[in-house]
Structures are given as structure tokens and as C-alpha cells.
Amino acid sequence: MEGDTLSGFGGAPATNAVDTKVLHAFQSSFVQVQGLLDQNRVLINEINQNHESKVPGDLSRNVGLIRELNNNIRRVVDLYANLSSLFAASSGGGSRAMSEGGSVGTVRQAGHKRIRSGMD
């Protein structure tokens, strides 16, 4: 991205490496989220077509498609949780977390409970 400038929060120019790192992390995460959401749209369309066809093979294929959809949704939730933690760490009180890799508070699923790890 030579020659490109990145804006910091609030429209101010990025003033240090941490701001640039945070902005790149946001951009990367949002690209991943958009890709997953696009893939989910395709999966949902295929699931609907299979359901409407009522063909036994298509209906049984939906089991795998729905699992893939659920896994994608979990990944989107994890990405947003990481973004939230990264934003909190970058906007104050989180300089220790930023210096240790910038990913804190990842939400993990355990059964139906949401457990936050890395929040100390």
C-alpha cells in the first residue's frame, strides 16, 4: 500500500504503528466477514432450492450445507468479537493487549454457553 494513507479513528491521520496495525486488522477482518457472508448467501440459496425440490438426495445434502452455514456464522461471530476487543484495546486501557498480539476476548462456543477467554 505504498503511497496510500490510512486514517485513524475520528478522521485523524494514523500517527503511529499501532494505529496502522489496528486499521489493517480491521480491514482484514471485514474482508473475511464479507467473504463468509457472501458464502452464506450462496449456501442459503442452495439449501432453499434443495428444500423446495423435496428430492431425498438434495434434502440429505442440506444437512452438510446447514453445518457449513453454522460454522461460518460461528466464524463471523469470532471475527466480530476479535474486532470488538481490538477496538477496545486500541481506544484506551488495552495497550498491554495490543503489544501482546492484539487479539483478546475471543468468544468460544461450548455447548450453548458463550465463554470469553483472554479477558483478565
N, CA, C and O atoms as a GROMACS GRO file, in nm:
protein
  480
    1MET      N    1   0.082  -0.118   0.000
    1MET     CA    2   0.000   0.000   0.000
    1MET      C    3   0.087   0.125   0.000
    1MET      O    4   0.057   0.223   0.068
    2GLU      N    5   0.193   0.121  -0.075
    2GLU     CA    6   0.281   0.235  -0.081
    2GLU      C    7   0.209   0.354  -0.143
    2GLU      O    8   0.143   0.341  -0.246
    3GLY      N    9   0.222   0.469  -0.077
    3GLY     CA   10   0.157   0.589  -0.126
    3GLY      C   11   0.017   0.608  -0.073
    3GLY      O   12  -0.037   0.718  -0.080
    4ASP      N   13  -0.044   0.501  -0.020
    4ASP     CA   14  -0.177   0.513   0.039
    4ASP      C   15  -0.165   0.568   0.179
    4ASP      O   16  -0.066   0.543   0.249
    5THR      N   17  -0.265   0.643   0.220
    5THR     CA   18  -0.268   0.691   0.358
    5THR      C   19  -0.388   0.631   0.425
    5THR      O   20  -0.495   0.617   0.365
    6LEU      N   21  -0.371   0.597   0.550
    6LEU     CA   22  -0.480   0.541   0.628
    6LEU      C   23  -0.523   0.643   0.732
    6LEU      O   24  -0.439   0.707   0.795
    7SER      N   25  -0.650   0.658   0.749
    7SER     CA   26  -0.700   0.749   0.851
    7SER      C   27  -0.712   0.677   0.983
    7SER      O   28  -0.746   0.559   0.988
    8GLY      N   29  -0.684   0.748   1.088
    8GLY     CA   30  -0.702   0.694   1.223
    8GLY      C   31  -0.847   0.708   1.263
    8GLY      O   32  -0.932   0.740   1.180
    9PHE      N   33  -0.876   0.685   1.388
    9PHE     CA   34  -1.013   0.696   1.436
    9PHE      C   35  -1.053   0.842   1.440
    9PHE      O   36  -0.970   0.928   1.471
   10GLY      N   37  -1.177   0.870   1.410
   10GLY     CA   38  -1.226   1.006   1.413
   10GLY      C   39  -1.176   1.092   1.299
   10GLY      O   40  -1.184   1.215   1.306
   11GLY      N   41  -1.124   1.031   1.194
   11GLY     CA   42  -1.080   1.105   1.079
   11GLY      C   43  -0.939   1.161   1.092
   11GLY      O   44  -0.887   1.217   0.995
   12ALA      N   45  -0.876   1.148   1.208
   12ALA     CA   46  -0.740   1.197   1.226
   12ALA      C   47  -0.644   1.101   1.158
   12ALA      O   48  -0.670   0.981   1.154
   13PRO      N   49  -0.534   1.150   1.106
   13PRO     CA   50  -0.436   1.060   1.042
   13PRO      C   51  -0.378   0.962   1.143
   13PRO      O   52  -0.362   0.995   1.261
   14ALA      N   53  -0.346   0.843   1.097
   14ALA     CA   54  -0.282   0.744   1.183
   14ALA      C   55  -0.146   0.798   1.222
   14ALA      O   56  -0.066   0.835   1.136
   15THR      N   57  -0.118   0.802   1.352
   15THR     CA   58   0.003   0.867   1.399
   15THR      C   59   0.111   0.770   1.439
   15THR      O   60   0.226   0.811   1.458
   16ASN      N   61   0.080   0.645   1.454
   16ASN     CA   62   0.185   0.551   1.492
   16ASN      C   63   0.156   0.413   1.436
   16ASN      O   64   0.053   0.388   1.374
   17ALA      N   65   0.250   0.323   1.460
   17ALA     CA   66   0.240   0.188   1.405
   17ALA      C   67   0.121   0.112   1.460
   17ALA      O   68   0.063   0.030   1.390
   18VAL      N   69   0.082   0.139   1.584
   18VAL     CA   70  -0.031   0.068   1.644
   18VAL      C   71  -0.159   0.104   1.569
   18VAL      O   72  -0.239   0.016   1.538
   19ASP      N   73  -0.180   0.234   1.540
   19ASP     CA   74  -0.300   0.275   1.466
   19ASP      C   75  -0.304   0.207   1.329
   19ASP      O   76  -0.409   0.159   1.287
   20THR      N   77  -0.192   0.204   1.261
   20THR     CA   78  -0.186   0.141   1.129
   20THR      C   79  -0.213  -0.008   1.140
   20THR      O   80  -0.285  -0.065   1.059
   21LYS      N   81  -0.154  -0.071   1.243
   21LYS     CA   82  -0.176  -0.214   1.265
   21LYS      C   83  -0.324  -0.243   1.292
   21LYS      O   84  -0.380  -0.340   1.240
   22VAL      N   85  -0.387  -0.159   1.373
   22VAL     CA   86  -0.529  -0.176   1.406
   22VAL      C   87  -0.614  -0.160   1.280
   22VAL      O   88  -0.705  -0.239   1.255
   23LEU      N   89  -0.584  -0.058   1.200
   23LEU     CA   90  -0.662  -0.036   1.078
   23LEU      C   91  -0.648  -0.151   0.980
   23LEU      O   92  -0.745  -0.191   0.916
   24HIS      N   93  -0.528  -0.205   0.968
   24HIS     CA   94  -0.508  -0.320   0.880
   24HIS      C   95  -0.583  -0.443   0.934
   24HIS      O   96  -0.640  -0.520   0.857
   25ALA      N   97  -0.582  -0.460   1.067
   25ALA     CA   98  -0.656  -0.572   1.127
   25ALA      C   99  -0.806  -0.558   1.101
   25ALA      O  100  -0.873  -0.656   1.069
   26PHE      N  101  -0.859  -0.434   1.116
   26PHE     CA  102  -1.000  -0.411   1.087
   26PHE      C  103  -1.030  -0.443   0.941
   26PHE      O  104  -1.127  -0.513   0.911
   27GLN      N  105  -0.948  -0.393   0.850
   27GLN     CA  106  -0.972  -0.416   0.708
   27GLN      C  107  -0.969  -0.565   0.676
   27GLN      O  108  -1.057  -0.616   0.606
   28SER      N  109  -0.870  -0.634   0.727
   28SER     CA  110  -0.856  -0.778   0.703
   28SER      C  111  -0.977  -0.854   0.757
   28SER      O  112  -1.030  -0.943   0.690
   29SER      N  113  -1.018  -0.820   0.878
   29SER     CA  114  -1.132  -0.889   0.938
   29SER      C  115  -1.261  -0.862   0.862
   29SER      O  116  -1.340  -0.954   0.840
   30PHE      N  117  -1.282  -0.739   0.820
   30PHE     CA  118  -1.403  -0.708   0.747
   30PHE      C  119  -1.406  -0.777   0.610
   30PHE      O  120  -1.512  -0.818   0.564
   31VAL      N  121  -1.291  -0.792   0.548
   31VAL     CA  122  -1.284  -0.865   0.421
   31VAL      C  123  -1.322  -1.012   0.445
   31VAL      O  124  -1.396  -1.071   0.367
   32GLN      N  125  -1.269  -1.070   0.553
   32GLN     CA  126  -1.303  -1.209   0.587
   32GLN      C  127  -1.452  -1.223   0.615
   32GLN      O  128  -1.516  -1.317   0.568
   33VAL      N  129  -1.507  -1.129   0.694
   33VAL     CA  130  -1.650  -1.134   0.727
   33VAL      C  131  -1.734  -1.125   0.600
   33VAL      O  132  -1.828  -1.202   0.582
   34GLN      N  133  -1.699  -1.032   0.511
   34GLN     CA  134  -1.777  -1.016   0.388
   34GLN      C  135  -1.772  -1.143   0.303
   34GLN      O  136  -1.872  -1.184   0.245
   35GLY      N  137  -1.655  -1.206   0.296
   35GLY     CA  138  -1.643  -1.331   0.222
   35GLY      C  139  -1.731  -1.440   0.280
   35GLY      O  140  -1.796  -1.514   0.207
   36LEU      N  141  -1.732  -1.451   0.413
   36LEU     CA  142  -1.817  -1.551   0.479
   36LEU      C  143  -1.965  -1.522   0.456
   36LEU      O  144  -2.043  -1.614   0.432
   37LEU      N  145  -2.004  -1.395   0.464
   37LEU     CA  146  -2.144  -1.360   0.442
   37LEU      C  147  -2.187  -1.387   0.298
   37LEU      O  148  -2.299  -1.431   0.273
   38ASP      N  149  -2.097  -1.361   0.203
   38ASP     CA  150  -2.128  -1.393   0.063
   38ASP      C  151  -2.144  -1.544   0.045
   38ASP      O  152  -2.235  -1.590  -0.024
   39GLN      N  153  -2.054  -1.620   0.109
   39GLN     CA  154  -2.064  -1.766   0.101
   39GLN      C  155  -2.194  -1.814   0.166
   39GLN      O  156  -2.258  -1.906   0.115
   40ASN      N  157  -2.233  -1.753   0.277
   40ASN     CA  158  -2.358  -1.791   0.343
   40ASN      C  159  -2.478  -1.766   0.254
   40ASN      O  160  -2.573  -1.845   0.253
   41ARG      N  161  -2.476  -1.657   0.178
   41ARG     CA  162  -2.586  -1.628   0.087
   41ARG      C  163  -2.601  -1.740  -0.016
   41ARG      O  164  -2.712  -1.783  -0.047
   42VAL      N  165  -2.488  -1.786  -0.070
   42VAL     CA  166  -2.489  -1.896  -0.167
   42VAL      C  167  -2.542  -2.024  -0.102
   42VAL      O  168  -2.624  -2.095  -0.160
   43LEU      N  169  -2.494  -2.052   0.020
   43LEU     CA  170  -2.539  -2.173   0.091
   43LEU      C  171  -2.690  -2.168   0.117
   43LEU      O  172  -2.759  -2.267   0.096
   44ILE      N  173  -2.739  -2.054   0.161
   44ILE     CA  174  -2.882  -2.040   0.191
   44ILE      C  175  -2.965  -2.060   0.065
   44ILE      O  176  -3.069  -2.126   0.068
   45ASN      N  177  -2.920  -2.004  -0.047
   45ASN     CA  178  -2.993  -2.024  -0.173
   45ASN      C  179  -2.997  -2.172  -0.211
   45ASN      O  180  -3.102  -2.222  -0.253
   46GLU      N  181  -2.884  -2.241  -0.197
   46GLU     CA  182  -2.881  -2.383  -0.231
   46GLU      C  183  -2.968  -2.464  -0.135
   46GLU      O  184  -3.039  -2.556  -0.177
   47ILE      N  185  -2.963  -2.431  -0.007
   47ILE     CA  186  -3.047  -2.500   0.092
   47ILE      C  187  -3.194  -2.482   0.057
   47ILE      O  188  -3.271  -2.578   0.061
   48ASN      N  189  -3.234  -2.361   0.021
   48ASN     CA  190  -3.374  -2.335  -0.015
   48ASN      C  191  -3.415  -2.412  -0.140
   48ASN      O  192  -3.524  -2.468  -0.146
   49GLN      N  193  -3.327  -2.415  -0.241
   49GLN     CA  194  -3.359  -2.489  -0.363
   49GLN      C  195  -3.374  -2.638  -0.333
   49GLN      O  196  -3.466  -2.702  -0.382
   50ASN      N  197  -3.283  -2.692  -0.252
   50ASN     CA  198  -3.291  -2.834  -0.216
   50ASN      C  199  -3.420  -2.863  -0.139
   50ASN      O  200  -3.484  -2.966  -0.160
   51HIS      N  201  -3.456  -2.773  -0.050
   51HIS     CA  202  -3.577  -2.793   0.030
   51HIS      C  203  -3.702  -2.791  -0.060
   51HIS      O  204  -3.792  -2.872  -0.043
   52GLU      N  205  -3.705  -2.697  -0.152
   52GLU     CA  206  -3.820  -2.686  -0.242
   52GLU      C  207  -3.831  -2.805  -0.337
   52GLU      O  208  -3.942  -2.842  -0.376
   53SER      N  209  -3.718  -2.864  -0.373
   53SER     CA  210  -3.720  -2.977  -0.467
   53SER      C  211  -3.776  -3.104  -0.402
   53SER      O  212  -3.835  -3.189  -0.469
   54LYS      N  213  -3.758  -3.116  -0.271
   54LYS     CA  214  -3.804  -3.232  -0.195
   54LYS      C  215  -3.745  -3.365  -0.244
   54LYS      O  216  -3.798  -3.472  -0.214
   55VAL      N  217  -3.636  -3.357  -0.319
   55VAL     CA  218  -3.566  -3.476  -0.365
   55VAL      C  219  -3.485  -3.529  -0.245
   55VAL      O  220  -3.409  -3.453  -0.185
   56PRO      N  221  -3.500  -3.659  -0.210
   56PRO     CA  222  -3.431  -3.710  -0.090
   56PRO      C  223  -3.280  -3.683  -0.088
   56PRO      O  224  -3.226  -3.649   0.018
   57GLY      N  225  -3.212  -3.697  -0.200
   57GLY     CA  226  -3.068  -3.671  -0.203
   57GLY      C  227  -3.035  -3.526  -0.174
   57GLY      O  228  -2.938  -3.495  -0.105
   58ASP      N  229  -3.118  -3.436  -0.228
   58ASP     CA  230  -3.096  -3.293  -0.204
   58ASP      C  231  -3.124  -3.257  -0.059
   58ASP      O  232  -3.052  -3.177   0.001
   59LEU      N  233  -3.228  -3.318  -0.002
   59LEU     CA  234  -3.262  -3.290   0.138
   59LEU      C  235  -3.152  -3.339   0.232
   59LEU      O  236  -3.120  -3.272   0.330
   60SER      N  237  -3.095  -3.456   0.202
   60SER     CA  238  -2.988  -3.504   0.289
   60SER      C  239  -2.860  -3.422   0.270
   60SER      O  240  -2.781  -3.408   0.363
   61ARG      N  241  -2.840  -3.366   0.151
   61ARG     CA  242  -2.726  -3.276   0.130
   61ARG      C  243  -2.739  -3.151   0.216
   61ARG      O  244  -2.638  -3.093   0.256
   62ASN      N  245  -2.862  -3.109   0.243
   62ASN     CA  246  -2.884  -2.990   0.325
   62ASN      C  247  -2.823  -3.003   0.464
   62ASN      O  248  -2.786  -2.902   0.524
   63VAL      N  249  -2.813  -3.124   0.517
   63VAL     CA  250  -2.754  -3.144   0.650
   63VAL      C  251  -2.612  -3.088   0.651
   63VAL      O  252  -2.575  -3.012   0.741
   64GLY      N  253  -2.533  -3.125   0.554
   64GLY     CA  254  -2.395  -3.076   0.545
   64GLY      C  255  -2.389  -2.927   0.517
   64GLY      O  256  -2.304  -2.857   0.572
   65LEU      N  257  -2.480  -2.879   0.432
   65LEU     CA  258  -2.482  -2.736   0.400
   65LEU      C  259  -2.517  -2.653   0.523
   65LEU      O  260  -2.460  -2.546   0.545
   66ILE      N  261  -2.611  -2.701   0.601
   66ILE     CA  262  -2.651  -2.629   0.722
   66ILE      C  263  -2.538  -2.630   0.824
   66ILE      O  264  -2.517  -2.531   0.894
   67ARG      N  265  -2.466  -2.740   0.834
   67ARG     CA  266  -2.348  -2.744   0.923
   67ARG      C  267  -2.244  -2.641   0.880
   67ARG      O  268  -2.188  -2.569   0.962
   68GLU      N  269  -2.220  -2.635   0.749
   68GLU     CA  270  -2.123  -2.538   0.697
   68GLU      C  271  -2.170  -2.395   0.725
   68GLU      O  272  -2.090  -2.309   0.762
   69LEU      N  273  -2.299  -2.370   0.708
   69LEU     CA  274  -2.357  -2.239   0.736
   69LEU      C  275  -2.338  -2.203   0.884
   69LEU      O  276  -2.297  -2.091   0.916
   70ASN      N  277  -2.366  -2.298   0.973
   70ASN     CA  278  -2.348  -2.273   1.116
   70ASN      C  279  -2.203  -2.246   1.151
   70ASN      O  280  -2.174  -2.158   1.232
   71ASN      N  281  -2.111  -2.320   1.090
   71ASN     CA  282  -1.969  -2.296   1.115
   71ASN      C  283  -1.927  -2.157   1.067
   71ASN      O  284  -1.850  -2.089   1.133
   72ASN      N  285  -1.979  -2.117   0.952
   72ASN     CA  286  -1.948  -1.983   0.901
   72ASN      C  287  -2.001  -1.876   0.995
   72ASN      O  288  -1.933  -1.776   1.020
   73ILE      N  289  -2.120  -1.896   1.047
   73ILE     CA  290  -2.178  -1.799   1.141
   73ILE      C  291  -2.091  -1.790   1.266
   73ILE      O  292  -2.067  -1.680   1.316
   74ARG      N  293  -2.043  -1.904   1.317
   74ARG     CA  294  -1.954  -1.902   1.433
   74ARG      C  295  -1.826  -1.823   1.404
   74ARG      O  296  -1.778  -1.748   1.488
   75ARG      N  297  -1.773  -1.843   1.283
   75ARG     CA  298  -1.650  -1.771   1.246
   75ARG      C  299  -1.675  -1.620   1.238
   75ARG      O  300  -1.590  -1.541   1.278
   76VAL      N  301  -1.791  -1.580   1.185
   76VAL     CA  302  -1.826  -1.438   1.179
   76VAL      C  303  -1.836  -1.381   1.321
   76VAL      O  304  -1.786  -1.272   1.348
   77VAL      N  305  -1.901  -1.454   1.411
   77VAL     CA  306  -1.913  -1.409   1.550
   77VAL      C  307  -1.775  -1.393   1.612
   77VAL      O  308  -1.748  -1.294   1.679
   78ASP      N  309  -1.687  -1.490   1.590
   78ASP     CA  310  -1.550  -1.482   1.642
   78ASP      C  311  -1.476  -1.360   1.586
   78ASP      O  312  -1.408  -1.289   1.660
   79LEU      N  313  -1.490  -1.337   1.457
   79LEU     CA  314  -1.423  -1.222   1.396
   79LEU      C  315  -1.473  -1.091   1.454
   79LEU      O  316  -1.394  -1.001   1.484
   80TYR      N  317  -1.605  -1.079   1.472
   80TYR     CA  318  -1.660  -0.957   1.531
   80TYR      C  319  -1.618  -0.943   1.678
   80TYR      O  320  -1.592  -0.831   1.723
   81ALA      N  321  -1.610  -1.053   1.751
   81ALA     CA  322  -1.564  -1.046   1.890
   81ALA      C  323  -1.419  -0.998   1.895
   81ALA      O  324  -1.383  -0.916   1.979
   82ASN      N  325  -1.336  -1.050   1.805
   82ASN     CA  326  -1.197  -1.006   1.798
   82ASN      C  327  -1.187  -0.858   1.761
   82ASN      O  328  -1.106  -0.785   1.818
   83LEU      N  329  -1.269  -0.815   1.667
   83LEU     CA  330  -1.270  -0.674   1.628
   83LEU      C  331  -1.311  -0.586   1.745
   83LEU      O  332  -1.252  -0.480   1.769
   84SER      N  333  -1.411  -0.629   1.818
   84SER     CA  334  -1.457  -0.552   1.933
   84SER      C  335  -1.347  -0.540   2.037
   84SER      O  336  -1.324  -0.431   2.091
   85SER      N  337  -1.279  -0.649   2.065
   85SER     CA  338  -1.170  -0.647   2.161
   85SER      C  339  -1.054  -0.562   2.112
   85SER      O  340  -0.992  -0.489   2.190
   86LEU      N  341  -1.024  -0.573   1.985
   86LEU     CA  342  -0.916  -0.495   1.926
   86LEU      C  343  -0.948  -0.346   1.933
   86LEU      O  344  -0.862  -0.264   1.966
   87PHE      N  345  -1.073  -0.312   1.903
   87PHE     CA  346  -1.114  -0.173   1.910
   87PHE      C  347  -1.104  -0.122   2.054
   87PHE      O  348  -1.054  -0.012   2.077
   88ALA      N  349  -1.152  -0.201   2.150
   88ALA     CA  350  -1.146  -0.161   2.291
   88ALA      C  351  -1.001  -0.143   2.335
   88ALA      O  352  -0.968  -0.050   2.408
   89ALA      N  353  -0.915  -0.234   2.291
   89ALA     CA  354  -0.774  -0.226   2.329
   89ALA      C  355  -0.707  -0.106   2.266
   89ALA      O  356  -0.618  -0.046   2.326
   90SER      N  357  -0.748  -0.069   2.145
   90SER     CA  358  -0.683   0.041   2.076
   90SER      C  359  -0.734   0.177   2.122
   90SER      O  360  -0.666   0.278   2.104
   91SER      N  361  -0.853   0.180   2.181
   91SER     CA  362  -0.910   0.308   2.220
   91SER      C  363  -0.885   0.341   2.366
   91SER      O  364  -0.947   0.433   2.420
   92GLY      N  365  -0.796   0.268   2.431
   92GLY     CA  366  -0.758   0.302   2.567
   92GLY      C  367  -0.768   0.184   2.660
   92GLY      O  368  -0.857   0.100   2.647
   93GLY      N  369  -0.676   0.177   2.753
   93GLY     CA  370  -0.677   0.072   2.853
   93GLY      C  371  -0.630  -0.062   2.803
   93GLY      O  372  -0.623  -0.157   2.880
   94GLY      N  373  -0.598  -0.071   2.676
   94GLY     CA  374  -0.562  -0.201   2.622
   94GLY      C  375  -0.425  -0.205   2.561
   94GLY      O  376  -0.398  -0.290   2.476
   95SER      N  377  -0.337  -0.115   2.600
   95SER     CA  378  -0.206  -0.113   2.536
   95SER      C  379  -0.130  -0.241   2.561
   95SER      O  380  -0.052  -0.284   2.475
   96ARG      N  381  -0.150  -0.304   2.677
   96ARG     CA  382  -0.084  -0.432   2.705
   96ARG      C  383  -0.134  -0.537   2.607
   96ARG      O  384  -0.054  -0.615   2.554
   97ALA      N  385  -0.265  -0.541   2.582
   97ALA     CA  386  -0.321  -0.639   2.489
   97ALA      C  387  -0.270  -0.615   2.348
   97ALA      O  388  -0.241  -0.710   2.275
   98MET      N  389  -0.260  -0.490   2.308
   98MET     CA  390  -0.212  -0.459   2.174
   98MET      C  391  -0.068  -0.504   2.157
   98MET      O  392  -0.031  -0.555   2.051
   99SER      N  393   0.014  -0.485   2.261
   99SER     CA  394   0.155  -0.523   2.249
   99SER      C  395   0.173  -0.674   2.253
   99SER      O  396   0.280  -0.724   2.217
  100GLU      N  397   0.070  -0.746   2.296
  100GLU     CA  398   0.079  -0.892   2.304
  100GLU      C  399   0.010  -0.960   2.188
  100GLU      O  400  -0.017  -1.080   2.195
  101GLY      N  401  -0.020  -0.889   2.082
  101GLY     CA  402  -0.075  -0.954   1.964
  101GLY      C  403  -0.207  -0.899   1.917
  101GLY      O  404  -0.248  -0.928   1.805
  102GLY      N  405  -0.275  -0.820   1.997
  102GLY     CA  406  -0.394  -0.751   1.952
  102GLY      C  407  -0.520  -0.833   1.945
  102GLY      O  408  -0.620  -0.784   1.893
  103SER      N  409  -0.522  -0.955   1.993
  103SER     CA  410  -0.642  -1.036   1.987
  103SER      C  411  -0.676  -1.087   2.126
  103SER      O  412  -0.617  -1.183   2.175
  104VAL      N  413  -0.771  -1.020   2.188
  104VAL     CA  414  -0.814  -1.061   2.320
  104VAL      C  415  -0.964  -1.079   2.320
  104VAL      O  416  -1.034  -1.024   2.236
  105GLY      N  417  -1.013  -1.158   2.415
  105GLY     CA  418  -1.156  -1.172   2.432
  105GLY      C  419  -1.225  -1.252   2.325
  105GLY      O  420  -1.342  -1.226   2.294
  106THR      N  421  -1.160  -1.348   2.268
  106THR     CA  422  -1.222  -1.430   2.165
  106THR      C  423  -1.337  -1.509   2.226
  106THR      O  424  -1.321  -1.574   2.329
  107VAL      N  425  -1.450  -1.503   2.161
  107VAL     CA  426  -1.567  -1.576   2.209
  107VAL      C  427  -1.560  -1.718   2.155
  107VAL      O  428  -1.545  -1.738   2.034
  108ARG      N  429  -1.569  -1.813   2.241
  108ARG     CA  430  -1.569  -1.954   2.201
  108ARG      C  431  -1.702  -2.016   2.244
  108ARG      O  432  -1.758  -1.981   2.347
  109GLN      N  433  -1.750  -2.105   2.162
  109GLN     CA  434  -1.874  -2.174   2.192
  109GLN      C  435  -1.844  -2.303   2.267
  109GLN      O  436  -1.756  -2.379   2.227
  110ALA      N  437  -1.917  -2.327   2.375
  110ALA     CA  438  -1.908  -2.453   2.448
  110ALA      C  439  -2.052  -2.496   2.473
  110ALA      O  440  -2.117  -2.448   2.566
  111GLY      N  441  -2.101  -2.586   2.392
  111GLY     CA  442  -2.242  -2.622   2.402
  111GLY      C  443  -2.324  -2.501   2.362
  111GLY      O  444  -2.310  -2.449   2.251
  112HIS      N  445  -2.411  -2.456   2.452
  112HIS     CA  446  -2.491  -2.338   2.425
  112HIS      C  447  -2.444  -2.218   2.505
  112HIS      O  448  -2.506  -2.111   2.499
  113LYS      N  449  -2.335  -2.233   2.579
  113LYS     CA  450  -2.284  -2.124   2.660
  113LYS      C  451  -2.178  -2.048   2.583
  113LYS      O  452  -2.101  -2.105   2.507
  114ARG      N  453  -2.176  -1.918   2.605
  114ARG     CA  454  -2.071  -1.835   2.547
  114ARG      C  455  -1.968  -1.812   2.655
  114ARG      O  456  -1.999  -1.764   2.763
  115ILE      N  457  -1.845  -1.846   2.625
  115ILE     CA  458  -1.736  -1.832   2.720
  115ILE      C  459  -1.636  -1.737   2.661
  115ILE      O  460  -1.592  -1.754   2.547
  116ARG      N  461  -1.597  -1.636   2.739
  116ARG     CA  462  -1.496  -1.541   2.692
  116ARG      C  463  -1.363  -1.581   2.752
  116ARG      O  464  -1.350  -1.598   2.873
  117SER      N  465  -1.264  -1.595   2.666
  117SER     CA  466  -1.130  -1.626   2.711
  117SER      C  467  -1.041  -1.506   2.686
  117SER      O  468  -1.070  -1.425   2.598
  118GLY      N  469  -0.935  -1.494   2.763
  118GLY     CA  470  -0.840  -1.386   2.742
  118GLY      C  471  -0.883  -1.254   2.802
  118GLY      O  472  -0.818  -1.152   2.777
  119MET      N  473  -0.988  -1.252   2.878
  119MET     CA  474  -1.035  -1.129   2.940
  119MET      C  475  -0.991  -1.128   3.085
  119MET      O  476  -1.062  -1.179   3.172
  120ASP      N  477  -0.875  -1.070   3.114
  120ASP     CA  478  -0.832  -1.063   3.253
  120ASP      C  479  -0.808  -0.921   3.295
  120ASP      O  480  -0.770  -0.897   3.410
   0.00000   0.00000   0.00000
